[in-house]
Amino acid sequence: MEQINVNLIPKGVGPVCHASQYDKGRVIRANLFDNSDKYVLSGTETITIEVRKPDGNIVTAALAYETSTSYVDIITTEQMTAVKGRNLCNLSIAKGNTVIGTTNFFMIVEVDPTEGGIESESDIENLQTQVNQDVINAVEAGLVWKDVEGVLLAGQETLTLTSEYFTDDCMIDIYTSVYGVSTKNVELSNGSITLTFKPRQSDLNVKVRVT
């Protein structure tokens, strides 16, 4: 909890307290002084905070306190902190027919980072879906490629790879882990490709690049 010293005698440089924009329920304690002495509340005072916001509008609020104490707690309201910047404040203390204002103080309200922004929660939640679709669109447009890999096991002749990137009209390049090994036949369809090789005595890593 932030605390400031507020003098009943208007003099000197006013203290400064702080809040965030739209703070509701933030407690700032104002310790009361009458010149250099603590001002002890008798319980007969009515204390009001007066706030002039940077947009020129004024907010007032009555403050509760405990008898025989020397402080009041300012509890911010949404309207009190609605405008970012330097808010001019004052405490008005009424006792009988006497009404006095304390020295001015300032409440610095920092800007809410979401103020004026565009809500993007749904975009954030669906970001991965959007990225995936963007990649598919880019592949379809021939802007990037997608590598689909598999292993032709020793003794086998065919290897079937599946991917949504395989279409009837896509372009492919085939790479193998052994130099000079090439396919005997290629069958391409929507969603899969089947590669035929001569049987080998060892496994063969195969990569198909789709563009």
N, C-alpha and C positions, 0 to 999 in steps of 0.2 A: 504494500500500500504506500503510495506516494504521500508525503507530508510537506506542507508549506507553512510559513509563518506569515500571518496577516495582522497588520497593526490597525487599531482603531483610529490612529492618528494618520491622516493621509500625508505621507511624506516618503521621500526616497524613491528608489526603483522598485516597482512592483514585482513580487515573486512570480514564478512561472510553474504551472503544472501541465501535465500531458495526458492525452487520451487519443484513442483511435477513432476514426470516423464511424458513426453509428453505435459507439459504445453505449450500452444500456446496463447500468448497475455497477459500473466501475466506481470504487470508493477512493476519494481523495480527502485526506484529513487536513483541515485548516486550523492550525494552532493560533489562538487569539492572544494578542498582546495589546496593552494600553501603554504606549511608549515602550519602556524597557521592562515593564512588569506584566506578568501573565494576567489576562482578564478572566476572572472567575465568574461563571454564569450562575445567576441566582435562581433561575427557573421562571422568572417573570418576563424574560425577553422573548420576542418573536424575531426569528432570524430568517432572512430570505436571501437567496443568491440571485443576482441579476446578471444575465449574460447577453452581451451584444455580439451577435455573430458577424463574420466578415461580409455577409450579404445585407447587413443593416437590420435584420430582424432581431427581436428581443425575446428572450426566454427567461421566465422567473419561476422559482420553485421554493417552497417553504422547506426549511431544514430542521430535522429533529435533533435533540441533544439531551444530555443528561445533566441534571442539576449538580452544581459544585465542580464541574469540569471546566477546562480551559480550551476546549476545542469543539468543532462541529465537523461532521462528516458530510462531504458533498457526494451525493450519489447521482451519477450522470444519467440523463434520460436520452432517448434517441434524438429528440429535437435539439437538445443541448449540444450534441456532438455531430449534428447533421451536416455542418459545413466545415470543410477543411480549412486550416489556416489558424490565424491568431485571433482568438476570441477574447474580448475585453470583459472582465468580470469584476464584481463588487459584492460585498456582503452588506445588507441593510439590517441594522439591529434596532428594533423598536422596543422601548420600555416606557410604559405609560404614555405621556404626550411627547416623549423624546424619541426622535428617529435620527440615527446617525449612519453614515456610510463609512466603511473601512477604506483603507488604501486600495487602489485598483490592483488587480492581479490578472495574469493572462493564462488562458487555457489553450495550449497549442494542440490542435487536432491534426493528426497525420492522415493522409488520404487513404481511403479504402482502395486497395489495388484492383478490386473488381468494379469500381465505380466507372460507369460508362463503357464497360467492356461487353463483349458478346459471349453469351453462354455457349459453351462448347462441350458440355458433359457428354452428350450423345456421340459427338465426333470422337472424343477421347476413348469412350468405351468401344467404339467400332473401328478404332484406328487400325488394328491388325487386319480386319476384314477389308478395309479400304486399301491398305498396302498390298495385300494379296491380289485384289482385283486390279490395282494399278500395274502390278507386275505382269499379270495375264494380258492386260490390254497392250502393254508395251511389247510383249513377246509377239502378240498377234500383229502388231504394227511393224514388226521387224526392227524395233529399236534396241532390244537386248536379246540375250539368249538364255536358255535354261539347260543345264546339264542333268541328264538322267543316267545313273550308273547302275551296273549290275556285274555279276560274276558268272561266266560260263564255266561250269564245273568240268573237271577232267572226264573225258569219255563221252560227254554230251555234244550234240550237234546244234541244238537251237537254244536261244535265250530270248525270252519274252519280257519286255519292260513295259510298264504301264505308267501313264501320266496324262493329266488333263491337257497338257501342252501338245500332245500328239494329235494332229488333225490331218485330214486328207490333203490339205494344201500347204502344210508346213514344210520348211526346208531343214534338212538334217545333215550333220557331219558325224562320222563314226570314227572313234579312236580306240585303240587297244594297247594293252600294257606291253605287248611284244611287237617289236618293229617288223613290218612286212606281212603281218597276219591280216587278212582281209576277209570280208564276208563272201559267201557263195550266193546268198539270196537275202533280200529284204522285203518284208511284207508290212506295210504301214496302213493303219486304220485309225479311226477316231478313238483315242484313249489308249492305244497300245502300238508296239512295234515288235516284230519277231525277226530275229537275226539268225541266219544259218551259217555255220562254220564247218570246216573239216574237224573231225574229232581230234582232241589233243590229249597228251599224257599228263598235262598239268593244268591247273586252273588258269583262266584268262580274265583279266579285268577289262571291262568294256564300258565306254562312255559314249553316249549319244547326245550331241549338242543340237538343240532345237532353236531355230530362229524363224 
